[in-house]
């Protein structure tokens, strides 16, 4: 997995309101939060978690391999770049409104160093009953064999909860975020979980805007033999109006829900008409 129950996590921005709040919730879930980093706040503690001024110090003291970023958008480039420079295996950026050019720099850096980057403007990742790296509710589901990959945050909570309510287990939940430029893409996430032995089926939650679902459909058609269940939000979205996410906007025939659904159908995916159809389809397949 990108992360595991053994991941040792640093919270960047741990002394801020969001950092403190979600540190507590992640720890209660069982996530191993080993350190926090806030420049100028070294030597403090947050819920018994030691705070350091720099990533390098935190890693030397704790052996951390994962980071989650809760710093304001204007500081995200510096914070995430420090994480990558420290060779942290997985950096998860929760922050929204991160400038596109900053993300381009971070994505190039991550690829250059062979490191994983999730986000920005994302809910994070969850391996049920093992680790919560993010802001999603902790009671969505139990561990199982269905991987959920989503561009949407709250919609994916609804669908994943519905899956759990049907008694179906989830091997991993990954919210890649809805910004137009981000770390892991839907195609990369699908590729990863196609090769994950714990994941027997993959759920895709997409939305209007960009051509990412179409690219994913092409990959599925050529390389995937696991069942894919997809739900695409935004069937009634008007042209030219952004719907929730920075990347969720239709321009002419580009980025429509109908186009994405058609591409995924051709690729062999099972299409859910409503969010609550997803667990029903999964049950029929499994």
N, C-alpha and C positions, 0 to 999 in steps of 0.2 A: 504493500500500500504506500501511498504518498506519506501517510502517517500511520502510527500504530499505538497500542496501549503503552508501549515503552518509550514513545517520543518524549524528549525533555524540552519543555517549552519556555521560551522567553517572551514576556509581554512588553513590547515597546510602547511607551506611553502609559505605563502601569499606574502612575500617580494621578492621571487625569480621571475625570468623572466616569467616562465609558470604560477606560482601562481597569479601574478599580472594580466597577460593577460586574464586568464580565469575567474578570479574574476570579472573583468569588464564585460565580456560577460554574465556571469551567472546573475549578477545584472541587466543588461539591459533586460534579459529575464523575470525578476521578482522574481528570487530566493532570499530568505531572507538570505543574507550573514550578519551575526551579529558580527563576529569576525574573526581575523586571529591569528595564533600562529607561531612565529619564535623565538626560544631561543636567547636571547640577543638583540632582537629588540622591546621589550615591550615598550609601550608608543608612538610608531609611529602610523601613519594612512596610509592606502592604499585605495584610492577612498572613503575617509570618514569612512572606516571600521577600528575600533580600533584593534591594534596589541598587543598581550600578549606574555609573555615569556613561559607560561605553559598552558596546557589544563584546569587544575583545575581552574585557575584564570579566564579564558575565560568563562567557564561554569557558575561559580558563578556570574559573571557580566551579562551574557546574557541569561542564561537558554537554551543554545544550546542543540540539541539532535542528530545532524548529523555532520559528518566530511568528508571532502574530502582532500586527501593527495597528495601533489605535491612536496614532498621532494626527494632528490637524493636517489638512490637505497640503498647506504650504510647506510643511516639514516632512512630508511623506517621502519625497525623493531622497533626501539626506538619510532618513532613518532606514528605508529599505535598501539603499545602496550600501549602508554600513553593514546590514545583515548579509547581503550578498558578498561583500568584500571579506566578511568573516567566514565565508564558505558554509553558512547555514544551509542545510539540505532543502528545507521547505520554508518559504516566507509567504505568509498569508496577509494580504492587505485588506482590512475591513473598511478603511476610510473611503468616503465618497468625495466627489468633486476634485479628484486628483487630475491635474493638467495632463492632457493627452501626450504632449511632448515629454513630460517627465516619465510617463509609462513607457514610451518608446525606448528611452534610455535604459530603464530598468529591465525591460524584456530583452534587449540586446545583451545586457550584462549577464542576465541569467542564462541565456543560451550559450554565451561565450564560455561560461564557467560550468555548464552542465548542471545547473541547479533548478529547483522547482519554484515557481512563482504563481500564486493564486490571487485573483482580484485585479483591480480594486473594486470598491462598491459591491462587495459580496458578503454573504452570510458565513462563509467558511466551509469547514468540513466536519463530518461526523462519522465515526464508526460506532454504531450503537452498542451500548453496554461497555465500551472500551475507552473511547476518547472523544471529547468535544473540543474542536478547535474553531471557535467562532461564536456567533450570537444567536444561533437557532435555538428553539426550545429543546429542552433535554428529554422530553417525554414523547417524542414523535413515534418511536417504533423500537422493536427489539432487533437483535442481530439475526441475520439470515443470508439469503443468496440473491437479493435484487439490488443492483446498483442504481442510484438515482443521480442524474446529472442535470443541472438546471441553470438557466440564465436568470430566472426570477427568484426572489427571496421568499416573500410571504406566500406566494402561490405554491411554491415547492413545499413549504411547511404544511399547507393544507393537503396536498396530494400525498406527501410522505406519511402524514398522520392518518389519512384514509387507508393507505396501504397497511400501516401498523394495526389499525382498527379491524382489518380483515384477517388479522392473525398471520400476515405475511411478513417475513423478516427482511431486513435491509443490510446488505454487506457493507455499503458505504454510501454516504450522501455527500455530494460535492456541489457547492454553489459557486459557479465560475464568475458570476456577476454580469450585469447588463450594460456595462460601458462599451463603447465601440472599439477601444483598444485595451486589451487586458492580458494577463499572464497566460495561463492554460486556456486553450480554446476548447470548444465542444468536441472537435475532431480529436484532439490530443487526449481528452478525458475518455472518450469512447475507446480509442486505441488502447489506453492503459487498462480499462476494465474489461475489454475483450480478452486480454491476456491474464486477467486475474482469476485464479482457479475458484475463488469463493463466490464469484458473481456468475450466476447461471442465466440471468436476464438483465437487460438494461432499460431503464426508463429515462426518456429524454423530455425535458420541459423547456420548450422554446417560446419565442415571442416574435412579434413583428420587428422589422428592421434588420439590416445587413443581409448577407447571403450565407451566414454561418450554418444554418440548418441544411441548406442546399449542398454545401460542401460536405457536411456530415453525412447526408444521404448518399452522396457519391462514394464516400469511403465505405459506408455500410454495404452498398451494392457490390463493391469490389472485394471487400476483405472480411466482412463480419458474417459469422454463421450462428451467432447467438440471437435469441429472440429480442426484438427491440419494440418497446411500446412508447409512443410519442403523443404528447399533448402540446398544441401550439396555441398560445393565447393571442387575442387581438383580431379575431375574425371580423368584427364590426368596426375596427379602428378607422377613422377618417384619414385620407391622404394628407401628408404634410404636418400632422400634429403628433408631437412626441407624447408617448404614453408611458409615463413612469420612469423609464430608464433613458439615459443619454443616448443609447444606441437603438432605442425602440421608436423608429420613425419610418413611415412609408414614403417613398419618393417615386411617383409614377407606378410602374409595375414592379419596382424593386422593393423587396422586403415584405411582401404581403403574406398573410397567414395562409391564404389559399395556395400560393406558389410553394411554400414550404411543405404544406400537407401533401400536395401532389408529388413533390420530389421524394418525400419519405415513403409514400405509398408505393411508388415505382421501385424504390429500394427494398421493399418487402417489410417495412415496419407496420405494426398494428397501430391504427390511429384512434385515439380516444376523443369523442366529441365533447365531453365535459371532464373536468378534473376527477369527478367521482366514478367515471367509467374506467379509470386507470386500474384500480385494484380488481375490478370485475374481469378485465381482460387478462390481467396477470394470473388470476385464479384459473381461468379457462386454459391458459397456456401451460401452467405448471401442474 
